[in-house]
Structures are given as structure tokens and as C-alpha cells.
Amino acid sequence: MSAPQICKRLDAILKFMEPYWPWVNCHMVNFITDNHWTNFVPNEIQEELQSSEAIHECIESVFWAEAFSANTKFTETAAFIQRTQAQCLESFNEILLTKDDLAKCVLSKLSTEQAQNPISIKEFLSEKKRHEVEITANLINDLIRGTEAGNNAVIVDAGDGKGYLSSRLALEYGYNVLGIDSNPSNTENAMERNKKLKKAWNGLKDRAELESKGITPPRRGRQKQKTNDNTNPNVTDSDNYKTVEKFITTDLDIAGLIHDYFPELPEQQTAVCLTGLHTCGNLASACLKLFHHQEKCKILCNIGCCYHLLKEMYSGQEFFGNKHILDMNPETGFPLSSYLQEKRLSLGRNARMLAVQSTDRTKTSKELPNISLLYRALFEILVCEAFPEMKDAVQVGKLRKFSNFAEYVELCKKKHPCLEVISPERITAIAAEGVNHKSHLDMFYLLRMTFAPVLESIIVLDRLLFLLENGHQQSYVVAAFDAVVSPRRFAIISIKE
């Protein structure tokens, strides 16, 4: 894979997206008031879906189907979805690697005998987090052991959070790990959790190994903890996991921090493996810049998330709920590559919000949008009728404990007392109109969601291209997780020799 290949793919995606930018940046609140169905859905699909019955049948036979049927009568809808899927990372076989591809092509030092399978420890983690932590920790271990760059590696976990990944790397694999997080309560909780995990580790490990052999372990009870652990020679009694409260920026002195917290390590021989499991928004971009600018950073393994929190270079003024955090780092997070900067590409906040949605989860669960989405669109009609100047200005937020549209409106009125002028009769009339809009809104929601992986692909490829442009030729995108269990699953990996 090369920079020209990435540029070629990005050009194809952007050409495909050219007519659809208004669609992906529209707001579902305005579905009815701005007539989104007519304005955005291609005419040939509208003609194919002229009734609620046709829409329901199309959802079942096209969206929920495991594979497209050549005999479907919804040919335009199926073709639209296939054209969209063709612009996603999953379709780019020359770019997207599996973990096996990475092992064969990149990890030359890692022999089959050396490869370690992660043990599965169920306690202390949800199923989703366990899936992510086990796979990421094992991937990082393979990167360190399978490359020359990993010699004498210290792991720096950016956005350490509660220390799920860091604890695993320190306990199971025996690495020195420094967790960095900007939230002081996170660093405190991470250390407290690590103490509990260390006390229980021997028993948890023994149980996991028994379960891996098909043996049901005895029920857990109070047992005297072993004082010495000889089951894993890599793990020592030393404190090899430490945390620090810092806001990560490009000029953060990683080598200096490691020397401060691990003064016993030989400074000149220490290499840094910079990792981050679901680094939110700009933090993922900051990690890539940090890897590029700091010589000691030899291995990068970053899995980003929360694209809606990215600060764009060419986007206009946007609303951010955590603006105080964003203001701590004036740098932008998209685009990173010079190629997309020259194009002055802007995604837009609604497009980035869409990029974090999971088509795989929606399809697997056959989940249609919550009724509150329809209610909010109906409520916007009432707002525009009562106060036209308040269009797009009313913030409702999450509402709970309502069983119909009338109750929903009453909750909205409590947040905005000026809307008390809306009469019960008008509310009832609008609620009746909702029956006509529900199926169209469901289909619109699903059609729009097909763009989500396309938008994510732009963000991920921009990050990969940034590394390649800056001379890091051993840079890759790896599909790390199960797409249903953990939708934000793309690991950006880079190795400096």
C-alpha cells in the first residue's frame, strides 16, 4: 500500500459523496418541516417506495437480508446500498488488513510458536470491553515481540481511562505501562481498579485457563491469595503500571515522562509503544502527530472513536458540549493529511455524528429508530407554527417516561414554557399526521445510515495517509474487532525501525 493508492481511494469516495453532502449533514429534527424525503432521497427510490407496505417489505427483504437477492423487486434501493458499500474500507482489500495479514506481512520476528493467544477473563469487564481489551492487548504484544522496534519497549496508553487496557498489558504480559489521562478521577480510579485486579489476578487467570480447556472451575469464594506468582514468568512483583494526569498535545515530552515515572529504565535504550483504545475525537489525531514528532515513539497502535468530537480545520462554528476540553488543544483533528488539506475538505458535524453509527449493529438487531425521533420531528412542526423564529433553535435533549406524543410535548413544554401556547387540539392533530410519516422516516433513517461507514472511511484513510506522507511507510489499517460487538474497530498501526 502506498500514498498514491490511498489518494486514489479518497478521490473515488469524494466523487461518490459529492451530491450527498447536504443529505449527510441534514438534521433529522427537520425531516418533516424541510421535506427531507422529497429533497434527498433519489427519485428512482421514491418511485419504488410509494406506500408504507412497500417500505416495510423493502426493509425486510433488502436491509435485514443477510445477502442481496438478485430477484428483489426493490432494485434501485439495493443498487444504491451496493454502490455505497463499494466506497467503504471493508471493500478495499489492498488497504484493509486482517490481524492474520498483519502477522504474515509485518511481524517477521514473531514465529508461530511465539504467538500467544489472549486468555479470556470475564470478571471486571463487560462483554464488549473484554472483547476490545483482550484483542488490543494481544495485538500490542505481537507488535512489540514481532518487530525490531519493540526492543526494550515501554507502553504509553493515551486516554487511559479506568486502566482496562493498561492493567491487562502490565499483568498478563508484564510490560512497563504509563497511562495518561486528562481526567484526575480517571487516573485515581484506574489505580484503584488495578490494585483490586492484581489481588484477584492469579485466581482469575487459573479460572480462565480451566474454562479454555472446557473444565468448569469451582465456585469463587474467599481464598487466601498466593504471595508469589510463578505461572507467568513475565509478571514481577514490581509496580509496572503507573498513571499520570496530563492533557496530550503534540509537544508532550513522552520520553521525559517515562524517565520520571520509571527512573530505573535505561533512558537511551527505551523505545515507546504509543497506544490508545478508543481515543476520543482529537485525541486520536494528537497521538498520530505525537508519534511522528517524537523520536522515541517507535510503535503506534491507535483505535479512534467519537468522530463527532473532532475539531475540523475547514468547518464553520460548531456546537460542542465539551468545548472547554477542546479549547485546551487549539490544534485541529481533521483533515490530518496534506492531500485533504489542499482540498480544504470539511465533513460537518452532522456527518461526523453519522459516522459513529453502526450499520452492522442495526442490521443484526433489526433496529428501527426510536419513536422519539419521530416525535421530535413532529414537535418541530408545532414549534415552527407557534414561533417561526425558533426554528432549529429549540434544544430538547433526552426525554424519558412518555408513552405517546402528547406526553412527549408536555415534557418539552416544561423545558420551554413559552410553548405552552400550543393547544391540545393541535397536538392531537399533529400526532395523527405521525402515522403517515413513520414509515418514510424509518426508511430515510436507514438509507442515510448507509453513508456512515463511507464517512468513517474518509477519516481513517486521512489518518493513514498522514503517516505515509510523513515517511512512515510501515503504516497499516487493521480490522481489529468484531463489527457488531465493537463498531469502532479500525486500528491505525505504524512502526519505525
C-alpha positions as CSV (number, residue, x, y, z in Angstrom):
1,M,0.0,0.0,0.0
2,S,1.2,3.5,-0.8
3,A,0.2,7.1,-0.5
4,P,-0.9,7.3,-4.2
5,Q,-3.2,4.3,-3.6
6,I,-4.8,6.0,-0.6
7,C,-5.2,9.2,-2.6
8,K,-6.9,7.3,-5.4
9,R,-9.4,5.7,-3.0
10,L,-10.1,9.0,-1.4
11,D,-10.7,10.6,-4.7
12,A,-13.2,7.9,-5.6
13,I,-15.0,8.3,-2.3
14,L,-15.2,12.1,-2.5
15,K,-16.5,11.9,-6.1
16,F,-19.2,9.5,-4.9
17,M,-20.1,11.7,-2.0
18,E,-20.3,15.0,-4.0
19,P,-24.1,15.0,-4.5
20,Y,-24.8,13.6,-1.0
21,W,-23.1,16.1,1.4
22,P,-26.3,18.0,2.1
23,W,-28.0,14.7,2.8
24,V,-25.5,13.5,5.4
25,N,-25.4,17.0,7.0
26,C,-29.2,17.4,7.3
27,H,-30.8,17.1,10.7
28,M,-33.5,14.5,11.4
29,V,-35.3,17.1,13.5
30,N,-36.3,18.8,10.2
31,F,-37.4,15.6,8.5
32,I,-41.0,16.9,8.1
33,T,-40.6,20.6,8.2
34,D,-37.9,20.6,5.5
35,N,-39.4,17.7,3.5
36,H,-36.2,15.6,3.6
37,W,-37.8,12.6,1.9
38,T,-38.6,14.5,-1.3
39,N,-35.4,16.7,-1.2
40,F,-32.8,14.0,-0.5
41,V,-34.0,10.5,-1.4
42,P,-33.2,9.7,-5.1
43,N,-36.3,9.9,-7.4
44,E,-35.9,6.3,-8.5
45,I,-36.0,5.1,-4.9
46,Q,-39.0,7.3,-4.2
47,E,-40.9,5.8,-7.1
48,E,-40.0,2.3,-5.8
49,L,-41.3,3.0,-2.3
50,Q,-44.6,4.8,-2.8
51,S,-46.5,3.1,0.0
52,S,-45.9,2.1,3.7
53,E,-46.4,-1.5,2.6
54,A,-43.6,-1.3,0.0
55,I,-41.3,0.4,2.6
56,H,-41.9,-2.4,5.2
57,E,-41.3,-5.1,2.6
58,C,-38.2,-3.4,1.3
59,I,-36.7,-3.1,4.9
60,E,-37.3,-6.8,5.4
61,S,-36.1,-8.0,2.1
62,V,-33.2,-5.6,1.4
63,F,-31.9,-4.1,4.7
64,W,-32.4,-7.0,7.0
65,A,-31.5,-9.7,4.5
66,E,-28.1,-11.4,5.1
67,A,-27.3,-11.1,1.4
68,F,-28.8,-9.2,-1.6
69,S,-31.1,-11.2,-3.7
70,A,-31.0,-10.9,-7.5
71,N,-34.7,-11.3,-7.5
72,T,-35.6,-8.4,-5.3
73,K,-38.2,-6.1,-6.8
74,F,-36.5,-3.1,-5.0
75,T,-33.7,-3.0,-7.5
76,E,-33.0,0.7,-7.1
77,T,-32.7,0.6,-3.4
78,A,-30.5,-2.5,-3.4
79,A,-28.3,-0.9,-6.1
80,F,-27.9,2.3,-4.0
81,I,-26.8,0.3,-1.0
82,Q,-24.3,-1.7,-3.0
83,R,-22.8,1.5,-4.5
84,T,-22.4,2.9,-1.1
85,Q,-20.8,-0.2,0.3
86,A,-18.3,-0.2,-2.5
87,Q,-16.9,3.1,-1.0
88,C,-16.2,1.6,2.4
89,L,-12.9,0.3,3.9
90,E,-14.3,-3.2,4.0
91,S,-14.3,-3.2,0.2
92,F,-10.6,-2.0,0.0
93,N,-8.8,-5.3,0.1
94,E,-5.5,-3.7,-0.9
95,I,-5.6,-1.4,2.1
96,L,-7.5,-3.0,5.0
97,L,-5.6,-5.8,6.7
98,T,-6.9,-8.6,9.0
99,K,-4.9,-9.5,12.1
100,D,-3.6,-12.6,10.2
101,D,-2.5,-10.4,7.3
102,L,-0.5,-8.2,9.7
103,A,1.1,-11.3,11.3
104,K,2.2,-12.7,8.0
105,C,3.4,-9.5,6.3
106,V,4.7,-7.3,9.1
107,L,5.6,-9.3,12.3
108,S,8.6,-11.1,10.8
109,K,10.2,-11.8,14.2
110,L,7.0,-13.5,15.6
111,S,7.1,-17.2,14.9
112,T,4.0,-19.4,15.2
113,E,5.4,-20.9,18.4
114,Q,5.9,-17.5,20.0
115,A,2.4,-16.2,19.2
116,Q,0.3,-16.0,22.4
117,N,-3.5,-16.3,22.5
118,P,-5.1,-14.0,25.0
119,I,-6.7,-15.5,28.0
120,S,-10.4,-14.6,28.5
121,I,-11.1,-13.1,31.9
122,K,-14.8,-12.3,32.3
123,E,-14.7,-10.5,35.7
124,F,-14.2,-6.8,36.0
125,L,-15.3,-6.1,32.4
126,S,-18.4,-6.0,30.2
127,E,-18.5,-8.4,27.3
128,K,-17.8,-5.5,24.8
129,K,-14.9,-4.1,26.8
130,R,-13.5,-7.6,27.4
131,H,-13.6,-8.2,23.6
132,E,-11.7,-5.0,22.9
133,V,-9.1,-5.2,25.7
134,E,-8.2,-8.9,25.0
135,I,-7.7,-8.3,21.3
136,T,-5.9,-5.0,21.7
137,A,-3.5,-6.2,24.4
138,N,-2.7,-9.3,22.3
139,L,-2.2,-7.1,19.2
140,I,0.2,-4.8,21.0
141,N,2.1,-7.7,22.5
142,D,2.6,-9.2,19.0
143,L,3.7,-5.8,17.6
144,I,6.3,-5.4,20.4
145,R,7.6,-9.0,20.1
146,G,7.4,-9.3,16.4
147,T,9.3,-6.2,15.3
148,E,12.8,-4.8,15.9
149,A,11.2,-1.6,17.0
150,G,9.7,-3.3,20.0
151,N,13.1,-4.0,21.8
152,N,13.0,-2.6,25.4
153,A,9.5,-1.1,24.8
154,V,7.6,0.9,27.4
155,I,3.9,1.2,26.6
156,V,2.2,4.6,26.9
157,D,-1.6,4.3,26.9
158,A,-3.2,7.6,25.7
159,G,-6.6,8.3,27.2
160,D,-6.0,5.6,29.8
161,G,-9.5,6.0,31.3
162,K,-10.1,3.4,34.0
163,G,-7.0,1.5,33.0
164,Y,-8.7,-1.5,31.4
165,L,-6.0,-2.0,28.7
166,S,-3.1,-0.8,30.7
167,S,-3.8,-3.2,33.6
168,R,-4.0,-6.1,31.2
169,L,-0.8,-5.2,29.4
170,A,1.0,-4.9,32.8
171,L,-0.4,-8.0,34.5
172,E,-0.8,-10.5,31.6
173,Y,2.2,-9.5,29.5
174,G,4.5,-7.9,32.1
175,Y,5.2,-4.6,30.3
176,N,6.0,-1.3,31.9
177,V,3.0,0.8,31.2
178,L,2.4,4.5,31.7
179,G,-1.3,5.5,31.5
180,I,-2.0,9.2,30.6
181,D,-5.4,10.7,31.1
182,S,-6.6,14.3,31.4
183,N,-9.2,13.5,34.0
184,P,-7.8,13.2,37.5
185,S,-10.7,11.0,38.7
186,N,-9.9,8.5,35.9
187,T,-6.3,8.2,36.9
188,E,-7.3,7.6,40.6
189,N,-10.0,5.0,39.6
190,A,-7.5,3.3,37.3
191,M,-5.0,2.7,40.1
192,E,-7.7,1.6,42.5
193,R,-9.1,-0.9,39.9
194,N,-5.6,-2.1,39.2
195,K,-5.0,-2.9,42.9
196,K,-8.1,-5.0,43.1
197,L,-7.3,-6.7,39.8
198,K,-3.8,-7.6,41.0
199,K,-5.1,-9.2,44.1
200,A,-7.5,-11.3,42.2
201,W,-5.3,-11.9,39.1
202,N,-3.9,-15.4,40.0
203,G,-7.4,-16.8,40.7
204,L,-8.9,-15.2,37.6
205,K,-6.1,-16.5,35.4
206,D,-6.4,-20.0,36.7
207,R,-10.2,-20.0,36.2
208,A,-9.8,-18.6,32.6
209,E,-7.3,-21.3,31.8
210,L,-9.6,-24.1,33.1
211,E,-12.5,-22.7,31.1
212,S,-10.4,-22.6,27.9
213,K,-9.9,-26.3,28.3
214,G,-13.6,-27.0,28.8
215,I,-13.3,-27.5,32.5
216,T,-15.9,-25.8,34.8
217,P,-13.9,-24.1,37.6
218,P,-15.1,-24.3,41.2
219,R,-17.3,-21.6,42.5
220,R,-15.5,-18.5,43.6
221,G,-15.1,-18.0,47.3
222,R,-12.9,-16.3,49.8
223,Q,-9.4,-17.8,49.3
224,K,-6.0,-16.9,50.6
225,Q,-4.2,-15.0,47.9
226,K,-0.9,-16.5,46.7
227,T,2.1,-14.4,47.6
228,N,4.1,-15.5,44.6
229,D,3.0,-16.0,41.0
230,N,5.2,-18.4,39.1
231,T,2.6,-19.1,36.4
232,N,3.7,-16.2,34.2
233,P,7.5,-15.5,34.3
234,N,6.9,-12.1,32.6
235,V,5.0,-10.8,35.6
236,T,7.0,-9.5,38.5
237,D,6.1,-8.0,41.9
238,S,7.3,-4.6,40.8
239,D,4.8,-1.8,40.1
240,N,5.0,-1.8,36.4
241,Y,1.8,0.2,35.8
242,K,1.6,3.9,36.7
243,T,-0.7,6.8,35.7
244,V,-0.3,10.5,35.2
245,E,-2.8,13.3,34.7
246,K,-1.8,15.1,31.6
247,F,-3.6,16.6,28.6
248,I,-2.0,15.1,25.5
249,T,-0.7,17.5,22.9
250,T,1.9,17.2,20.1
251,D,4.7,18.7,22.2
252,L,4.2,16.5,25.3
253,D,7.6,15.1,26.4
254,I,6.8,11.4,26.4
255,A,10.4,10.3,27.0
256,G,10.7,12.7,29.9
257,L,7.5,11.4,31.5
258,I,8.7,7.8,31.2
259,H,12.0,8.7,32.8
260,D,10.2,10.5,35.6
261,Y,7.9,7.5,36.4
262,F,10.3,4.7,35.5
263,P,13.7,6.2,36.5
264,E,15.3,2.7,36.7
265,L,14.9,2.1,33.0
266,P,17.9,2.9,30.7
267,E,16.9,6.1,29.0
268,Q,18.9,5.7,25.8
269,Q,17.6,2.1,25.2
270,T,13.9,2.7,25.9
271,A,11.5,2.6,22.9
272,V,7.9,3.8,23.2
273,C,4.9,1.9,22.1
274,L,2.2,4.6,21.9
275,T,-1.3,3.1,22.1
276,G,-4.9,4.1,22.7
277,L,-8.1,2.1,22.8
278,H,-10.9,4.3,21.6
279,T,-9.2,7.6,21.8
280,C,-12.0,10.2,21.5
281,G,-12.2,12.9,18.9
282,N,-9.0,15.0,18.6
283,L,-7.0,12.7,20.9
284,A,-6.6,10.1,18.1
285,S,-5.2,12.8,15.8
286,A,-2.9,14.1,18.6
287,C,-1.5,10.6,19.1
288,L,-0.6,10.3,15.4
289,K,1.2,13.7,15.5
290,L,2.9,12.7,18.7
291,F,4.2,9.5,17.1
292,H,5.5,11.4,14.1
293,H,7.3,14.2,16.0
294,Q,8.8,12.2,18.9
295,E,11.8,10.0,18.0
296,K,11.4,7.6,20.9
297,C,7.9,6.6,19.7
298,K,8.7,3.5,17.7
299,I,5.3,1.7,17.6
300,L,1.8,3.2,17.2
301,C,-1.4,1.3,17.7
302,N,-4.4,3.6,17.9
303,I,-8.1,2.9,17.7
304,G,-10.1,6.0,17.5
305,C,-13.8,6.8,18.2
306,C,-16.2,9.7,18.8
307,Y,-15.7,11.3,15.4
308,H,-18.3,13.9,16.3
309,L,-15.9,15.4,18.8
310,L,-13.2,16.1,16.1
311,K,-12.3,19.7,15.6
312,E,-12.2,20.4,11.9
313,M,-9.8,22.7,10.1
314,Y,-12.3,23.9,7.5
315,S,-15.6,23.6,9.3
316,G,-17.6,26.6,10.4
317,Q,-18.5,27.4,14.0
318,E,-20.0,24.3,15.7
319,F,-21.7,23.5,19.0
320,F,-19.7,21.2,21.3
321,G,-20.9,20.1,24.7
322,N,-17.4,19.7,25.9
323,K,-16.0,22.9,24.4
324,H,-13.8,23.6,27.5
325,I,-11.8,20.4,26.7
326,L,-11.5,21.2,23.1
327,D,-10.2,24.6,23.9
328,M,-7.3,23.1,25.8
329,N,-5.9,21.9,22.5
330,P,-6.1,24.5,19.7
331,E,-4.9,22.0,17.1
332,T,-7.4,20.6,14.6
333,G,-8.0,16.9,14.2
334,F,-9.3,16.7,10.6
335,P,-8.0,16.7,8.0
336,L,-4.6,15.5,9.0
337,S,-3.2,14.7,5.5
338,S,-1.8,17.4,3.3
339,Y,-3.7,15.9,0.4
340,L,-7.1,16.6,2.0
341,Q,-5.9,19.9,3.5
342,E,-5.2,21.1,-0.1
343,K,-8.8,20.1,-1.0
344,R,-10.0,22.1,2.1
345,L,-12.3,19.2,2.9
346,S,-14.9,19.7,5.5
347,L,-17.2,16.9,6.7
348,G,-19.6,18.8,9.0
349,R,-20.8,17.9,12.5
350,N,-23.9,16.1,11.4
351,A,-21.8,14.0,9.0
352,R,-19.4,13.2,11.8
353,M,-22.3,12.3,14.1
354,L,-23.5,9.9,11.4
355,A,-20.0,8.4,11.0
356,V,-20.2,6.9,14.5
357,Q,-23.4,5.0,13.8
358,S,-23.2,1.2,13.2
359,T,-24.8,-0.3,10.2
360,D,-23.7,-3.8,11.3
361,R,-25.4,-3.5,14.7
362,T,-28.6,-2.0,13.2
363,K,-28.8,-4.8,10.7
364,T,-28.1,-7.6,13.2
365,S,-30.6,-6.3,15.7
366,K,-33.1,-5.2,13.0
367,E,-33.5,-2.0,14.9
368,L,-35.5,0.9,13.6
369,P,-35.1,4.4,15.1
370,N,-36.7,5.1,18.5
371,I,-40.1,6.7,18.4
372,S,-38.7,9.8,20.0
373,L,-37.1,10.6,16.6
374,L,-40.5,10.8,15.0
375,Y,-41.9,12.7,18.0
376,R,-39.1,15.3,17.8
377,A,-39.7,15.8,14.1
378,L,-43.5,16.3,14.8
379,F,-42.7,18.6,17.7
380,E,-40.7,20.8,15.3
381,I,-43.9,21.4,13.3
382,L,-45.5,22.8,16.4
383,V,-42.5,25.0,17.2
384,C,-42.4,26.4,13.7
385,E,-46.2,27.1,13.7
386,A,-46.1,28.9,17.1
387,F,-42.7,30.7,16.8
388,P,-41.2,30.5,13.3
389,E,-38.1,32.4,14.5
390,M,-37.3,29.5,16.9
391,K,-36.9,27.0,14.0
392,D,-33.8,24.9,14.7
393,A,-33.2,26.7,17.9
394,V,-35.1,24.6,20.4
395,Q,-32.9,22.1,22.4
396,V,-35.0,19.2,23.8
397,G,-32.3,16.7,24.8
398,K,-33.1,13.2,26.0
399,L,-36.6,12.8,27.4
400,R,-37.9,9.8,29.4
401,K,-41.2,8.4,30.7
402,F,-43.6,9.3,27.9
403,S,-45.9,6.8,26.3
404,N,-47.4,9.0,23.5
405,F,-46.8,12.2,21.6
406,A,-49.0,14.3,23.9
407,E,-46.9,13.3,26.9
408,Y,-43.7,14.0,24.9
409,V,-44.9,17.5,24.1
410,E,-45.7,18.2,27.8
411,L,-42.2,17.3,28.7
412,C,-40.9,19.6,26.1
413,K,-43.1,22.4,27.4
414,K,-41.5,22.1,30.8
415,K,-38.1,22.9,29.3
416,H,-39.6,25.7,27.1
417,P,-42.5,27.3,28.9
418,C,-43.2,29.7,26.1
419,L,-44.5,26.8,24.1
420,E,-47.5,26.5,26.5
421,V,-49.5,28.4,23.8
422,I,-49.7,25.2,21.7
423,S,-53.2,23.9,22.1
424,P,-54.1,20.3,23.0
425,E,-56.3,20.1,19.8
426,R,-53.3,20.9,17.6
427,I,-51.1,18.4,19.4
428,T,-53.7,15.7,18.7
429,A,-54.0,16.7,15.1
430,I,-50.2,16.5,14.6
431,A,-50.0,13.2,16.4
432,A,-52.5,11.8,13.8
433,E,-50.2,13.0,11.0
434,G,-47.4,11.0,12.5
435,V,-48.8,7.7,11.2
436,N,-48.3,8.9,7.7
437,H,-44.6,9.9,8.3
438,K,-43.4,6.9,10.4
439,S,-42.6,4.5,7.6
440,H,-40.9,7.2,5.5
441,L,-38.8,8.4,8.4
442,D,-37.7,4.8,9.1
443,M,-36.6,4.2,5.5
444,F,-34.9,7.7,5.3
445,Y,-33.0,6.9,8.5
446,L,-31.8,3.5,7.1
447,L,-30.8,5.0,3.7
448,R,-28.9,7.8,5.4
449,M,-27.1,5.4,7.7
450,T,-25.6,3.6,4.7
451,F,-23.3,6.6,4.4
452,A,-21.9,6.0,8.0
453,P,-19.1,3.6,7.0
454,V,-18.2,5.8,4.0
455,L,-17.7,8.8,6.2
456,E,-15.7,6.7,8.7
457,S,-13.5,5.5,5.8
458,I,-12.6,9.1,4.9
459,I,-11.5,9.8,8.5
460,V,-9.5,6.6,8.8
461,L,-7.8,6.9,5.4
462,D,-6.9,10.5,6.1
463,R,-5.0,9.3,9.2
464,L,-3.3,6.6,7.4
465,L,-2.3,9.0,4.6
466,F,-0.9,11.4,7.1
467,L,1.6,8.8,8.3
468,L,2.6,7.8,4.8
469,E,3.1,11.4,3.7
470,N,5.4,11.8,6.6
471,G,7.6,8.9,5.6
472,H,6.2,6.2,7.9
473,Q,6.0,3.6,5.2
474,Q,5.2,0.8,7.6
475,S,1.7,2.1,8.4
476,Y,-1.4,0.0,8.2
477,V,-5.1,-0.2,8.9
478,V,-6.2,-3.4,10.7
479,A,-9.8,-4.6,11.3
480,A,-9.3,-5.4,15.0
481,F,-12.7,-6.1,16.4
482,D,-16.0,-7.8,15.5
483,A,-18.0,-5.1,13.8
484,V,-21.2,-5.9,15.8
485,V,-19.6,-6.2,19.2
486,S,-17.4,-3.1,18.8
487,P,-18.2,-0.9,15.7
488,R,-15.2,1.4,16.1
489,R,-12.8,-1.3,15.2
490,F,-10.1,0.1,12.9
491,A,-6.6,0.1,14.4
492,I,-4.1,2.5,12.8
493,I,-0.7,0.8,13.2
494,S,2.7,2.3,12.4
495,I,6.3,1.1,13.0
496,K,9.5,3.0,12.9
497,E,12.7,0.9,12.5
